[in-house]
C-alpha cells in the first residue's frame, strides 16, 4: 500500500518529537487542526509551504514525499550499481 504525503509528514514529525501545534504555528497556519487534516489526507499541503515544512522537520523535500528512508534506498541502489559495473 502506498503511503500518502500526510502519513510521511506525521511519521517524520513524530520521529522528530514535534507537536502538531508547533509545526502548524511554524507553517503560519492559524488553526492547529490544519496539520491534523493534512496528515489524515483530508486537506492538501500548499505547495509553497513544502520547503518550509522540510526545514521545520529537518528533512529533504524528497523525504516529505517518499518517507524517511528515501536517501538510504538511493544510496543502496547506487552501491549495487557500482558493484555491477565494477564486476
Secondary structure, 3 states (H helix, E strand, C coil): CCCCHHHHHHHHHHHHCCCHHHHHHHHCCCCCHHHHHHHCCCCCCCHHHHHHHHHHHCCCHHHHHHCCCHHHHHHHHHHHHHHHHHC
